[in-house]
């Protein structure tokens, strides 16, 4: 599941999947702009059939945060 998540993030941010890890975020990925952050949230909601709250969306600073919120929505991630 993490590979699926990493591939989705890499696609939205237009970077190789090898650049994605749990500590990746706007500070480490140049393409992670505020606009791409919104695109990513939309893609995550679509891919994993979840709906993030505004507080959850604001809280996302890294891939680890995304994983935590997905787990809170019942998405099983195998690492």
C-alpha positions in Angstrom: 0.0 0.0 0.0 2.8 2.4 0.8 4.2 1.8 -2.8 0.7 2.7 -4.1 0.8 5.9 -2.0 4.3 6.8 -3.0 3.6 6.3 -6.7 0.5 8.6 -6.4 2.5 11.3 -4.6 5.3 11.0 -7.2 2.9 11.4 -10.0 1.2 14.5 -8.6 4.5 16.1 -7.6 6.2 15.1 -10.9 9.2 13.5 -9.2 10.7 10.0 -9.3 9.1 7.6 -6.8 12.6 7.1 -5.4 12.4 10.7 -4.0 9.4 9.8 -1.9 9.7 8.6 1.7 7.9 9.2 5.0 9.7 12.4 5.7 9.1 13.9 2.2 7.1 17.1 2.1 7.0 20.6 0.8 10.4 21.3 2.4 12.1 18.5 0.5 10.1 18.3 -2.8 10.3 21.4 -5.0 7.1 20.5 -6.8 5.1 20.3 -3.6 3.4 23.7 -4.0 0.2 24.7 -2.3 -1.7 24.0 -5.6 -0.1 20.5 -5.9 -1.0 20.0 -2.2 -4.7 20.5 -3.1 -4.4 18.2 -6.1 -2.7 15.6 -4.0 -5.6 15.7 -1.4 -8.1 15.3 -4.2 -6.2 12.3 -5.7 -5.8 10.7 -2.2 -9.5 11.1 -1.5 -10.3 9.5 -4.9 -7.8 6.7 -4.8 -8.5 5.6 -1.2 -12.2 6.6 -1.1 -11.8 8.9 1.9 -12.8 12.4 2.7 -10.3 14.6 4.7 -11.5 17.3 7.0 -10.1 20.8 6.7 -8.1 20.2 9.9 -6.6 17.0 8.5 -5.7 18.8 5.2 -4.0 21.6 7.1 -2.1 19.2 9.3 -0.3 17.4 6.4 3.3 18.4 6.4 4.9 15.1 5.4 4.1 11.7 3.8 4.0 10.3 7.4 1.1 12.7 8.2 -0.8 11.5 5.1 -0.3 7.8 6.2 -1.5 8.7 9.7 -4.7 10.3 8.4 -5.3 7.5 5.9 -5.0 5.0 8.8 -7.4 7.1 10.8 -9.9 6.7 8.0 -9.5 2.9 8.0 -7.1 2.6 5.1 -4.7 -0.3 5.7 -1.2 0.5 4.7 1.4 -2.2 4.6 5.0 -1.0 5.0 
